[in-house]
Amino acid sequence: MGAEDSSSSDWNSFWSSKWDTYKSHWRERLEYLDKYKKIYARDKPLPKWSDADVEEFVQSDPVYGPQLQLTRQAAKISAAGSLIGAVSTAGVTLKYSKSGIGTLLSLGAGAAIGWVFGKEVANHTLQLYKFDPMNSQIKFFDWWEKKTEDRS
């Protein structure tokens, strides 16, 4: 019985160490999700902001302000790519197949592909790969939270 207990213990410690390694591996890979918790896991949502508020942040923060401005430009480019992709693929589908369902599916697929293509174009033309755009968003949310707390 003693030998079986020993091998069972070794087996459990082997799988326990494997499980700990697996957990730490995925904890490192999914660390960026903690940034989203600052935005979406709030008890009280932030009040709405306007473009003037964003411009005020851009003027007040010399590091993250220009990054936020570039990030907003990239979102506009991505939205334009999405619109172009959706309209062009839906138009071609409607012209050649005359299928309503196919047109709707191609509209969605074209929008998704256009968004990704626009995002890549923006990433390279605006050089977003040089910084983490999420950090500038977080800094803006922190700034906005402090500003709105002062108003209350």
Order of alpha helices (4+ residues) and beta strands (2+ residues): alpha-alpha-alpha-alpha-alpha-alpha
